[in-house]
Amino acid sequence: MSATIMKRCLSILLVFVLLLSLSVAVFAAPESEAPQWKGVYTLADPDSPNYRAVMQTVDGENYLFLPSNVSAEAVPLYFELNGTNPAFSVRGALKAVGVRNGQSIDLVALCGEGSAYTVTLSASSGAASAELTLTIVPTGDIASMFLVSDDPVNHGREWVESSPDKSNKATGSMLMTTETGSVVYENKLTQIKGRGNSTWLQEKKPYQIKLDKKTDLLESGKSENRAKTWVLLANAADTSLLRNNIVFDLSVAMQMQPGIECRPINLFYDGEYRGAYLLCEKVEINDGRVDIADLEKENENTNSSVEDFDTLPVKTGTTANGASYLYCEGMTSPENIKGGYLLEMDTAARASMEKCYFVTTRDQYVVVKSPEYCSKEEMDYIASYYQEYEDTLYSKGINADNGKKIDDYISVESLAQCYIINELTKNPDGYRTSSYLYKDADSDIMTMGPIWDYDLSFGRSWGEYVAACADPEQFFTLFSNFGKVLYEIPSFRQAVHDIYLNTVAPLVKDTLLGTGKNDAMQSLDAYRQEISDAAHADALVWYGGSDSSKQNTNAIRAYITTRNTWLTKEFSGWNAESAAPLVGFIDVHEGDWYYDSVLTAAEYGLINGMSNSIFFPSGNTTRAQAAKVLFEMAGGVKVPYSEVFKDVKNTDWFAPAVMWAQKNNVVNGYEDYTFRPEDNITRQDMTLILYRYLGCPKTESSTLKSFADGGTVADYAKEAMEWAAENKLLGGYEDNTLRPYNNISRAELATIIVRFYEQFVLKTEP
C-alpha cells in the first residue's frame, strides 16, 4: 500500500472516529439533575389513585397522616420530585432501608413503637442528593373519608371555604372506607358545600355533602338510613371531639323521634388531612330522618312553572291571633297545607337571613326550614297554629280562648326529652337557636326535636353564660323564658320526673359513666378510646400539637358525674301536683354587694336578665340596654318606628326603646346617623341620660370637688355629675374617685337605677 493511500485511509479513519465521538456526545444521556422534593403521598386504595393522603406542612413541619386502613407496619410511599431516576432510602431512629417508589415500609421496624414516626427520606442521583424530614402519623381505628373535587384548582376546598354565605358549591367524588379498608362508598358527589352559622366562622370548617346515590354511610343495616345528604361536623369548639357524639347517641338511646345517628371519621379533602369529624344525619324531612309528609316537594310540584323560587318576592302578613310572618308571593298552595313543617326556634339575626319565618306576639322567632319557600296560606296556617300553641304554653298548659290543652298541640313527652338533654348538658343555645319542632300533615300534634348542636355543652359555653354553665349543679335551661313556662305545666313536670329517673339517669350512670353498653350508647372510656389517635392527629393540624382531648374527656366525666347526681335528686321532687317557685338569677347570690339592688330592679321591672336568668353583673352596660331601662321606667309606650339610625332595624329587640329615647332626647345618636347600640356606656354618660330624663334640673352643688378625680369629668357631663353626686346617686370608690370614664357594669347600673327610681320616679307618681 502506497504512502498516499495509507494517508487517505488514516484520514478517513480519523473522520470516522471524530463522527463517532460526536455521535456519542449527541446521543448520550445528560448528566443527572440534582433531585428536589415536591411531595410524598400514600394511597387509601391502590386501585383508586385519586384517593390519596398527601404530605402537608403544618407550622413549618412536614406531615403525612395515614388513613386508618393503612398500617404503620406497611405504608406504601410514593415520591414526587424533580430529578432523573434517583435512588431512595428511608432512615428512622433505629435503621435505614433502601426503597422503590411505591414500595411499603415498616415504620415500627425503622423507628420503634409510637404514636408518630419521624423519618428522613433521601433521594440520590449520582453525586447529588436531597433529604426530607417527614413525620408520619396514624389516624386511628375509625372510618376514613376522602373528598376529591372535580376541579381542585378552581373549585376545590379553598374555593368552597371562601364563601361567607356558603353559596359556593362544588362537585366531586368520594371514597369512604372502614378502619379495615372495606369500601362503604365510592362514587360521585353531586355537592360539597359549607354549613353552619357560628361554626362556619371557625378555621376548621363543617361541610355538607350529597351523594350520587342513597347509601347508609353509618353501616347501621337499616334501610331507612340510606340517604344522599350527610353532614360533617367539625367540632371546632370541642377539643374532646365527643360532646355531639355523646348527646346524639343519648337521643337515640332515649328513643327520641327521631334521634340523630352518627359516627366519627377522619376526613381527607383533596388529599389533605382535615382532622377528625363527626359524620351524622342531616336535620331534614326525609325517610329515616324527620319522616313526615314532604310539603316542599308538594310545593315544587304545584308550582312547576316557577324556575327559581329565590326570585319570588317576599311579602309580610299577620295572622288573626297576632303573629307576623314572611311569605313568598306568587306561589300556589297545594290542596293540603297542614304539613309537613320543620320549624326552628331561632334568634332574630339568624331568622332574618332566611326566606320564610314568623314572629310570635312574645317575640319568638321561628324559621320554617321546610318548606323553604312558603305560600301566604301556608305561612298564615303554621304561624297561627304555633301562636295558639305558644298561648297555651303561657297559660299553664290550657288555652284560655278555646280550652285546648298543651297535649292537643305538642307531644309533652318530646318537650320533656328535649328539656332533659338541654338541662343535663347545660347547652347555652337551648331554646335560643337550633331548637327544632315538626308537624306532619295528618296530625294536629307537633313533636319537639330532633336535638342538634352540642359542641358547647357539659361545662363549655361562651359570653355571659360561662360561669353558670361551668357549674355542674343548679338549674340552667329551666330559667330560660321557655323553660319557666314549661315548668308551670303539671304534665311536663311529671314527664321530666319519669323520663329522667327511669331512663336517663340509669343510661348515664350505668352506660356512659360505667362499663355497660347498649345498641345506641357506649361508655365514656370507649368513646375516648375510639377517637384517641384521631384526636392526636387532629390536634397536630389545628392546635399546634397540643392534644388536650384526654384532659377534656376527664373534665366531661367529672361534670356529668356531679350533674347526674344533682339532677336525680332535684327531679325526684318534681310532680304534677306542686312546683317550687323559680326566683332570682342564677349568677346573683346572697352576700354579693349588688344582691338587693339587682333583685329590686328586677321586681320593679326595670332590668331583666340576659337569658336563662343570667344577670351577668360584671358585664358592661350597652347603649341599647341603657335605653331599654329608661324606656321601661317611662311605661314602655312605643312610638312609631322610623329609619333614624342606620344600625337600628325594626326587628331589633331594642328598637322600641331607641325610638322612644331619640324622640324624647334622652339618648341621641351620632353625626354619621348611627346609634351604636352595642357600644358600652360610661358612668358619666349613664348619669347624663338620667339627668336628661328628668329634664336637666338645676343644681348649685360643688360636690364634684370632693372627689379626687372630680376635675376630670367631661365638660358636657359636669352638670349631670354634679347633680348625681349631690343626690348621692353615684357613689365614689374606696380611693375617693368617681372614675367617670369607666364603663358602667350591669351591677352598678342596677344600684344606680334603683336609687334613681325610688328617689325621683316613685315619689312623683300619683
C-alpha positions in Angstrom: 0.0 0.0 0.0 1.4 3.4 -1.1 2.0 6.1 1.4 -0.6 8.2 -0.3 -3.2 5.5 0.1 -2.1 5.0 3.7 -2.6 8.7 4.5 -6.1 8.7 2.9 -7.1 5.6 4.9 -5.8 7.2 8.1 -7.7 10.4 7.3 -11.0 8.5 6.7 -10.4 6.6 9.9 -9.8 9.8 11.8 -13.0 11.4 10.4 -15.0 8.2 11.3 -13.6 8.3 14.8 -14.5 12.0 15.1 -18.0 11.4 13.8 -18.4 8.5 16.2 -17.3 10.7 19.1 -19.7 13.4 18.1 -22.5 10.9 17.8 -21.8 9.7 21.2 -21.7 13.2 22.5 -25.0 14.0 20.9 -27.0 10.9 21.9 -25.6 10.1 25.4 -27.9 10.7 28.3 -27.2 14.1 30.0 -25.6 14.1 33.5 -28.3 13.5 36.2 -30.1 16.6 37.6 -29.9 17.1 41.4 -33.2 15.8 42.9 -35.7 18.2 44.5 -38.6 17.0 46.7 -42.0 18.1 45.5 -44.2 15.8 47.6 -44.9 12.5 49.2 -48.2 10.6 49.4 -49.8 7.3 50.2 -52.9 5.8 48.7 -56.1 4.8 50.5 -56.7 2.2 47.9 -54.0 1.1 45.4 -56.7 0.6 42.8 -58.0 4.2 43.2 -55.0 6.5 42.8 -57.2 9.6 43.0 -57.9 8.9 46.7 -54.7 9.7 48.4 -53.2 11.3 51.6 -50.6 13.8 50.7 -47.7 15.4 52.6 -48.7 18.7 54.2 -46.9 21.4 56.1 -48.2 22.4 59.5 -46.3 25.1 61.4 -43.2 24.6 59.3 -43.1 20.8 59.8 -43.9 18.1 57.1 -46.6 15.6 58.0 -48.2 12.6 56.3 -51.4 11.4 58.0 -52.2 7.8 57.4 -55.7 6.6 56.5 -57.0 4.2 59.2 -56.7 1.2 56.9 -53.0 1.8 56.2 -50.9 0.0 58.9 -47.8 1.6 60.3 -46.0 -1.6 59.5 -46.8 -1.5 55.8 -47.0 2.1 54.5 -46.8 2.4 50.7 -44.9 5.6 49.9 -45.0 7.4 46.6 -42.5 10.2 45.9 -42.8 13.2 43.7 -39.6 15.1 42.9 -37.6 16.8 40.2 -34.6 14.7 39.1 -33.7 11.7 37.0 -34.1 8.1 38.2 -33.0 8.8 41.8 -32.4 6.1 44.4 -34.5 6.3 47.5 -33.8 5.5 51.1 -35.7 6.0 54.4 -33.9 6.4 57.7 -35.6 6.1 61.1 -34.3 6.2 64.6 -33.3 2.5 64.5 -32.1 1.9 60.9 -32.3 2.9 57.3 -33.5 1.0 54.2 -33.5 1.5 50.5 -36.9 1.6 48.9 -38.5 1.9 45.5 -41.2 4.4 44.6 -44.5 2.9 45.8 -42.9 0.3 48.0 -44.2 -0.3 51.5 -42.1 0.5 54.5 -42.3 -0.8 58.1 -42.3 2.3 60.4 -42.2 0.3 63.6 -39.1 -1.5 62.4 -37.5 1.8 61.4 -38.4 3.9 64.4 -39.8 1.7 67.1 -43.3 1.8 68.6 -45.0 5.2 68.9 -48.0 7.4 68.0 -46.0 9.2 65.3 -42.9 8.3 63.3 -40.3 10.8 62.1 -38.2 9.6 59.2 -35.6 11.2 56.8 -36.3 10.5 53.2 -33.2 10.6 50.9 -33.2 10.8 47.1 -29.8 10.3 45.4 -28.9 10.8 41.8 -25.2 10.3 41.1 -23.2 12.5 43.4 -26.3 14.7 44.1 -28.8 14.0 46.8 -31.7 15.7 48.7 -33.2 14.9 52.1 -36.7 15.5 53.5 -37.7 15.1 57.1 -41.3 13.8 57.4 -43.4 12.8 60.4 -45.9 10.1 59.6 -49.0 10.0 61.9 -51.6 7.2 62.1 -55.2 8.5 62.5 -56.7 5.6 64.4 -59.3 2.9 64.1 -62.2 4.9 62.7 -63.5 5.2 59.1 -61.7 7.4 56.6 -63.5 9.7 54.1 -61.8 11.1 51.0 -63.4 14.0 49.2 -61.9 14.8 45.8 -63.0 17.9 43.8 -63.8 17.6 40.1 -61.9 20.9 39.7 -59.5 21.2 42.6 -57.7 24.2 41.2 -60.7 26.5 40.6 -63.4 24.8 42.7 -61.5 22.9 45.4 -61.7 23.2 49.2 -60.3 26.7 49.4 -63.0 28.0 47.0 -65.8 26.3 48.9 -64.5 27.8 52.2 -64.1 31.3 50.7 -67.9 31.8 50.6 -69.2 33.6 53.7 -72.8 32.7 52.9 -71.8 29.1 52.0 -73.1 29.5 48.4 -70.0 28.1 46.7 -71.0 24.5 45.9 -68.6 22.1 44.3 -68.9 18.6 42.8 -66.5 15.7 43.1 -66.2 12.1 44.1 -65.9 10.3 47.4 -64.3 7.2 48.8 -65.2 6.1 52.3 -63.6 3.1 53.9 -63.9 1.4 57.2 -60.9 1.1 59.6 -60.1 -2.3 57.9 -60.3 -0.9 54.4 -63.8 -2.2 53.4 -65.4 0.2 51.0 -68.6 1.9 52.3 -69.0 4.3 49.3 -67.0 5.0 46.2 -68.9 7.2 43.7 -69.7 10.7 42.6 -70.6 13.6 44.9 -73.2 15.9 43.4 -72.5 18.6 46.0 -69.8 19.7 48.5 -70.7 22.8 50.4 -70.2 24.6 53.7 -72.7 24.6 56.5 -73.4 26.0 60.0 -73.6 29.5 61.4 -71.0 30.4 64.0 -69.2 27.2 63.3 -68.6 28.3 59.7 -66.6 31.2 61.1 -64.1 28.8 62.7 -60.9 27.8 60.9 -61.8 24.2 60.9 -64.9 24.2 58.7 -68.0 22.0 58.7 -69.4 20.6 55.5 -72.5 19.1 53.9 -72.1 16.5 51.1 -74.6 15.0 48.7 -74.0 11.5 47.3 -74.9 10.4 43.8 -76.9 7.5 45.2 -78.6 6.8 48.6 -76.2 5.0 50.9 -76.1 4.0 54.6 -72.8 5.6 55.5 -73.4 4.6 59.1 -73.4 0.9 58.2 -76.4 0.5 60.5 -78.0 -2.1 58.4 -81.3 -0.1 58.5 -82.8 0.6 55.1 -84.3 3.9 56.4 -80.7 5.2 57.0 -79.9 5.1 53.3 -79.7 8.8 52.3 -78.0 11.1 49.9 -77.4 14.2 52.1 -74.9 13.9 55.1 -73.3 16.4 57.4 -69.7 16.6 58.6 -69.5 18.3 61.9 -66.1 19.8 62.7 -66.5 20.1 66.5 -64.1 23.0 66.3 -65.2 24.3 69.7 -64.9 20.9 71.4 -61.3 19.6 71.8 -62.6 16.4 73.3 -64.4 15.7 70.0 -67.0 13.8 72.0 -69.8 16.1 73.1 -72.0 15.9 70.0 -71.4 12.2 69.6 -72.4 11.5 73.2 -75.6 13.7 73.1 -76.7 12.3 69.7 -76.3 8.7 70.9 -78.2 9.6 74.1 -81.1 10.9 72.0 -81.2 7.5 70.2 -81.0 5.6 73.4 -83.9 7.7 74.8 -85.9 6.7 71.7 -86.5 10.2 70.6 -88.4 10.5 67.4 -86.1 11.0 65.6 -82.7 10.6 67.3 -79.6 11.7 65.4 -77.3 8.8 64.4 -73.7 9.4 63.8 -70.1 8.0 63.6 -66.6 9.6 63.9 -64.4 9.7 60.8 -61.1 11.1 59.6 -61.5 13.5 56.7 -59.2 13.9 53.8 -60.2 16.7 51.4 -58.3 16.9 48.0 -55.6 14.8 49.6 -55.1 16.9 52.7 -55.9 15.6 56.2 -58.5 18.0 57.7 -58.9 16.3 61.1 -61.4 14.2 63.0 -65.1 14.9 62.1 -68.5 13.6 63.1 -70.4 12.2 60.2 -74.2 12.4 61.0 -77.6 12.6 59.6 -78.9 16.0 58.5 -82.0 17.5 60.2 -84.3 17.4 57.3 -87.6 16.0 56.1 -86.8 12.6 54.6 -87.1 8.9 55.1 -85.2 7.9 58.2 -84.8 11.5 59.2 -87.8 13.6 60.1 -90.1 11.2 58.4 -93.2 13.2 57.7 -95.0 14.5 54.6 -92.8 16.5 52.3 -94.7 19.7 51.7 -91.7 21.2 50.0 -91.9 18.6 47.3 -95.7 19.2 47.0 -95.0 22.9 46.6 -92.5 22.2 43.8 -95.0 20.0 42.0 -97.8 22.5 42.4 -95.6 25.4 41.2 -93.7 23.6 38.5 -93.8 26.7 36.3 -91.5 28.6 38.8 -88.0 28.2 37.5 -86.2 29.8 40.5 -88.0 30.1 43.8 -85.3 32.6 45.0 -86.6 35.1 42.6 -90.1 35.2 44.2 -90.7 38.5 46.1 -91.0 38.2 49.9 -94.1 39.9 51.5 -95.3 40.3 55.1 -98.5 39.2 56.7 -100.2 38.9 60.1 -102.3 36.1 61.5 -105.7 36.7 63.1 -104.0 35.9 66.5 -101.2 38.4 66.1 -98.2 36.5 64.7 -96.3 38.3 61.9 -94.7 36.4 59.0 -92.8 36.5 55.7 -94.0 34.5 52.7 -93.2 34.1 49.0 -95.6 36.0 46.8 -96.8 34.2 43.6 -96.9 30.7 45.0 -100.0 28.5 44.6 -100.7 26.3 47.6 -101.2 22.5 47.3 -104.5 21.0 48.4 -103.3 20.1 51.9 -101.2 22.8 53.7 -101.3 21.1 57.2 -97.9 19.6 56.8 -95.2 18.6 57.0 -93.4 21.5 58.5 -89.9 21.5 60.0 -89.5 24.6 62.3 -86.6 26.0 64.2 -86.7 28.4 67.2 -84.1 30.9 66.4 -82.7 34.4 67.0 -83.8 37.5 65.2 -80.4 37.9 63.5 -80.3 34.4 62.1 -84.0 34.3 61.2 -83.6 37.4 59.1 -81.2 35.5 56.8 -83.9 33.0 55.9 -86.6 33.2 53.3 -89.7 32.4 55.4 -90.1 32.9 59.1 -92.6 34.2 61.6 -92.5 36.1 64.9 -95.0 35.4 67.7 -96.6 38.0 69.9 -93.9 37.3 72.5 -91.1 38.0 70.0 -90.2 34.4 69.5 -88.6 34.0 66.0 -89.4 30.7 64.3 -87.9 29.8 60.9 -89.7 27.5 58.6 -86.8 25.2 57.5 -89.1 23.1 55.3 -90.7 24.0 53.1 -88.1 26.7 52.5 -90.4 28.7 50.2 -94.0 29.1 51.6 -97.1 30.5 50.2 -99.2 33.1 52.1 -101.7 30.4 53.1 -99.1 28.1 54.4 -97.3 30.7 56.5 -100.6 32.0 57.8 -101.6 28.5 58.8 -98.4 27.4 60.6 -97.8 30.8 62.3 -101.4 30.9 63.6 -101.1 27.3 64.8 -97.8 28.0 66.6 -99.2 31.1 68.1 -102.1 29.1 69.6 -99.5 26.6 70.9 -97.5 29.4 72.5 -100.6 31.0 74.1 -101.3 27.6 75.6 -97.8 27.3 77.0 -98.0 30.7 78.6 -101.4 29.8 80.2 -100.0 26.8 82.2 -101.0 24.4 79.5 -104.6 25.3 78.9 -105.6 27.7 76.2 -107.8 30.5 77.6 -109.6 31.1 74.3 -110.6 27.5 73.2 -110.0 25.4 76.2 -107.5 23.1 74.5 -104.7 21.6 76.5 -101.0 21.6 75.7 -101.0 17.9 74.6 -103.6 18.9 71.9 -100.7 20.9 70.2 -97.5 19.1 71.0 -96.1 15.8 72.4 -95.4 16.6 76.1 -93.0 13.6 76.1 -90.9 15.2 73.4 -90.9 18.5 75.3 -89.6 16.7 78.3 -87.0 14.8 76.4 -85.6 17.9 74.7 -85.6 19.8 78.0 -83.8 17.0 79.8 -81.0 16.9 77.3 -80.6 20.6 77.4 -80.6 20.7 81.2 -78.2 17.8 81.6 -75.7 19.3 79.2 -76.3 23.0 80.2 -76.5 23.8 76.5 -76.2 27.6 76.2 -78.2 27.5 72.9 -81.2 25.6 74.3 -84.5 27.1 73.1 -82.5 30.0 71.7 -81.4 28.5 68.4 -81.0 25.0 66.8 -84.2 24.0 68.6 -86.4 22.1 66.2 -90.1 21.1 66.0 -92.0 19.4 63.3 -95.7 18.8 62.3 -97.0 16.1 60.0 -99.9 16.6 57.5 -102.2 14.0 59.1 -101.6 15.1 62.7 -102.7 18.1 64.8 -99.8 17.5 67.2 -96.3 18.7 66.8 -93.2 17.0 68.1 -90.1 18.8 69.5 -86.8 17.6 68.1 -84.5 16.4 66.8 -81.8 17.8 69.1 -78.9 19.5 67.5 -75.6 21.4 68.1 -74.0 20.4 71.4 -70.3 21.1 70.8 -70.8 23.8 73.5 -72.2 21.8 76.5 -71.1 19.8 79.6 -69.3 22.8 81.1 -68.2 24.7 77.9 -70.0 27.9 77.0 -69.5 31.5 75.8 -70.0 35.1 76.9 -72.2 35.7 79.9 -73.1 32.0 80.2 -69.5 30.8 81.0 -69.7 30.9 84.8 -73.2 29.4 85.1 -72.5 26.6 82.6 -69.2 25.7 84.3 -71.1 24.9 87.5 -72.3 21.2 87.3 -75.0 21.9 89.8 -78.0 24.3 89.7 -80.7 24.6 87.0 -79.9 26.4 83.8 -82.3 25.7 81.0 -85.2 25.8 83.4 -84.5 29.5 83.9 -84.9 30.4 80.2 -88.2 32.1 79.3 -89.2 28.9 77.6 -88.1 26.7 80.5 -90.0 28.7 83.0 -93.3 28.4 81.2 -92.8 24.6 80.7 -92.2 24.3 84.4 -95.7 25.7 85.1 -97.3 22.8 83.2 -98.1 19.8 85.6 -97.9 17.1 82.9 -94.5 18.4 81.8 -93.1 18.2 85.3 -94.4 14.7 85.7 -92.9 13.6 82.4 -89.5 15.0 83.3 -89.6 13.2 86.6 -90.5 9.8 84.9 -88.1 10.0 81.9 -85.1 11.2 83.9 -85.4 8.8 86.8 -86.5 5.7 84.8 -84.4 6.2 81.6 -81.8 8.9 81.6 -80.2 8.5 85.0 -79.6 4.8 84.5 -78.2 5.4 81.0 -75.8 8.0 82.3 -74.7 6.1 85.5 -74.5 2.5 84.1 -73.5 3.1 80.5 -71.9 6.4 80.0 -70.1 6.6 83.3 -69.9 2.8 83.8 -68.9 -0.2 81.7 -72.2 -1.0 80.2 -73.2 -0.8 76.5 -76.4 -0.8 74.5 -77.2 -0.6 70.8 -77.1 3.2 70.9 -74.5 4.2 73.5 -71.2 3.2 74.9 -69.1 4.2 77.9 -67.1 7.4 78.0 -63.9 5.3 78.1 -65.0 3.6 74.9 -65.8 6.8 73.2 -62.4 8.2 74.2 -60.5 5.1 73.1 -62.3 5.1 69.7 -61.0 8.5 68.7 -57.7 8.6 70.7 -55.4 8.5 67.7 -57.7 10.7 65.6 -57.7 13.3 68.4 -53.9 13.3 68.4 -53.8 13.8 64.7 -56.5 16.4 64.8 -54.5 18.4 67.4 -51.4 18.4 65.2 -53.4 20.1 62.4 -55.5 22.5 64.5 -54.0 23.1 67.9 -50.2 23.1 67.3 -49.9 19.6 68.5 -51.4 20.3 71.9 -53.8 17.4 72.4 -56.0 18.2 75.4 -58.7 15.7 74.4 -57.8 13.3 77.3 -58.0 16.1 79.9 -61.2 17.4 78.3 -62.7 13.9 78.5 -61.8 13.6 82.2 -63.4 17.0 82.8 -66.6 15.8 81.0 -66.6 12.7 83.2 -66.4 14.8 86.4 -69.0 17.2 85.2 -71.5 14.5 84.2 -71.0 12.6 87.4 -71.8 15.6 89.6 -74.6 16.8 87.4 -76.4 13.5 87.1 -76.3 13.1 90.9 -77.6 16.6 91.4 -80.4 16.4 88.8 -81.5 12.9 90.0 -82.0 14.5 93.5 -83.8 17.6 92.1 -86.1 15.8 89.6 -87.1 13.3 92.3 -89.1 16.0 93.8 -90.9 17.0 90.6 -94.6 16.1 90.3 -97.8 17.2 88.7 -99.3 18.4 92.0 -97.0 21.2 93.0 -93.9 23.2 91.9 -91.4 25.2 94.0 -91.2 28.8 92.8 -88.4 29.9 90.5 -86.9 33.2 91.7 -83.8 35.3 91.2 -80.8 35.0 88.9 -78.5 32.0 88.9 -75.4 34.2 88.9 -76.5 36.7 91.7 -76.0 35.3 95.2 -76.9 36.4 98.6 -73.9 38.2 100.1 -73.0 39.9 96.8 -72.8 43.7 97.3 -75.3 44.2 94.5 -77.7 41.4 95.5 -80.5 43.6 96.9 -80.2 46.2 94.1 -80.4 43.6 91.3 -83.4 41.8 92.8 -85.2 45.1 93.5 -84.5 46.4 89.9 -86.0 43.2 88.6 -89.0 43.4 90.9 -89.7 46.9 89.6 -89.5 45.6 86.0 -86.6 47.9 85.1 -83.9 45.4 84.3 -84.2 41.8 83.0 -81.6 39.1 82.9 -79.7 38.4 79.7 -81.2 34.9 79.2 -81.7 31.7 81.3 -81.9 34.0 84.4 -78.3 35.1 83.8 -77.9 38.7 85.0 -74.2 39.0 84.2 -73.4 41.5 86.9 -69.8 42.1 85.8 -70.8 42.7 82.2 -70.7 46.2 80.7 -73.9 48.1 80.1 -74.5 48.9 76.4 -76.2 51.9 74.9 -79.1 49.7 73.9 -79.5 48.3 77.4 -79.5 51.9 78.9 -82.2 53.0 76.5 -84.3 49.9 77.4 -84.1 50.6 81.1 -85.3 54.2 80.7 -88.0 53.1 78.2 -89.4 50.6 80.8 -89.2 53.2 83.5 -91.3 55.5 81.3 -94.0 52.9 80.9 -92.8 51.2 77.8 -95.1 53.1 75.5 -94.0 52.5 71.9 -93.5 55.2 69.3 -93.7 54.6 65.6 -90.5 53.2 64.1 -88.6 55.3 61.6 -85.2 54.8 60.0 -83.4 57.4 62.0 -80.4 55.3 62.6 -78.6 53.1 60.1 -77.8 50.4 62.6 -81.3 50.1 64.2 -83.7 47.8 62.4 -87.4 47.5 63.1 -86.9 43.8 64.2 -84.2 44.6 66.8 -85.2 43.9 70.4 -84.0 47.4 71.4 -85.7 49.3 68.5 -88.8 50.5 70.5 -86.6 51.7 73.3 -84.2 53.5 70.9 -87.1 55.2 69.1 -88.5 56.4 72.4 -85.2 57.6 73.7 -84.4 59.5 70.4 -87.8 61.2 70.3 -87.6 62.3 73.9 -84.0 63.5 73.5 -82.8 61.1 76.3 -80.2 59.1 74.3 -79.1 60.6 71.0 -77.2 59.2 68.0 -74.0 60.2 66.3 -73.3 62.5 63.4 -73.0 59.5 61.0 -76.6 58.6 61.7 -75.7 55.6 63.8 -76.9 54.8 67.3 -74.1 52.2 68.0 -76.4 50.0 70.3 -73.7 47.5 71.3 -71.2 50.2 72.4 -70.6 50.3 76.1 -71.7 53.3 78.1 -69.6 55.1 80.7 -70.5 56.1 84.2 -70.7 59.8 83.2 -72.8 59.1 80.1 -75.3 57.0 82.1 -75.6 59.8 84.6 -76.2 62.2 81.8 -79.1 60.3 80.3 -80.7 60.0 83.7 -80.2 63.8 84.1 -81.9 64.4 80.7 -84.7 62.1 81.7 -85.7 64.5 84.5 -85.4 67.5 82.2 -81.9 68.6 83.3 -82.8 70.0 86.8 -80.6 72.9 88.0 -78.0 72.3 90.8 -75.9 74.7 92.7 -73.7 71.9 94.2 -70.0 71.8 94.0 -69.8 68.2 95.4 -67.5 67.1 92.5 -64.6 68.9 94.1 -64.6 66.5 97.0 -63.6 63.6 94.7 -60.0 63.1 93.7 -60.8 62.9 90.0 -63.9 65.2 90.0 -62.0 67.7 87.8 -61.6 65.1 85.1 -65.3 64.9 84.3 -66.0 65.9 80.7 -67.5 69.4 80.2 -70.7 68.1 78.6 -71.4 65.9 81.7 -70.3 68.1 84.5 -73.7 69.5 85.5 -75.2 65.9 85.3 -72.4 64.6 87.5 -72.7 67.4 90.0 -76.4 66.7 90.2 -75.8 62.9 90.7 -73.2 63.5 93.3 -75.4 65.9 95.2 -78.2 63.4 95.3 -75.9 60.5 96.2 -76.9 58.5 93.1 -73.3 57.9 92.1 -71.2 56.8 95.0 -67.4 57.0 94.9 -64.9 54.2 95.2 -62.8 53.4 98.2 -60.0 55.6 96.9 -62.4 58.6 96.7 -62.6 58.5 92.9 -65.6 58.6 90.6 -63.9 57.1 87.5 -66.3 58.9 85.1 -64.7 57.3 82.0 -65.1 53.7 83.3 -67.7 51.6 81.6 -70.7 51.1 84.0 -71.3 47.5 84.9 -74.7 45.9 85.0 -74.4 45.6 88.8 -73.6 49.3 89.1 -76.5 50.1 86.7 -78.9 48.2 88.9 -77.7 50.0 92.0 -77.9 53.5 90.4 -81.3 52.9 88.7 -83.0 51.7 91.9 -81.8 54.8 93.7 -83.0 57.0 90.9 -86.3 55.2 90.5 -87.2 55.3 94.2 -86.0 58.9 94.7 -87.3 60.6 91.6 -89.9 58.4 89.9 -91.9 56.6 92.7 -92.2 59.7 94.8 -93.7 61.7 91.9 -96.2 59.0 90.8 -99.8 59.6 91.9 
